[in-house]
């Protein structure tokens, strides 16, 4: 197994998945290292047929686990840098919505969080998500539906609280 070639080929995808879920540089770096370490351990136990699917799954599940662990922590590093061309109020609102979405996704059960993240952060279609996570298509569709309903309920509650 040529690990350097594997990292060269799939590393950018693992970083992208991690970044879209975590949005924090140090957490992304940690997750990428953990993903490839876990992939190495997995490869020692079993033959890997689809490296892309395995690495995407490990990146998603690992990033969601990190997000759950840090959801109670508060750090200025977690806040994304605002775009220069946007008004400050829009940047503030966008950062707050992004943080709320990440917290809400972290609170979802693992399967629902993974399916939602792969669909909305990675843009994968349901058959791809099912294959990546090793679950059946109907279970994928159900998990996505439940995740959306829970997230909509969370955002509806906060909208009502502000009124």
Protein Blocks (a to p, Z undefined) as FASTA:
>chain_A
ZZklmmmmmmmmmmmmmmmmnopaklmmmmmmmmmmmmmmmmmmpccfblmlmmmmmmmm
mmmmmmmmmmmpccfklpccddfkbcfklmmmmmmmmmmmmmmmmmpcfklmmmmmmmmm
nopafklmmmmnopafklmmmmmmmmmmmmmmmmmmmmmmmZZ
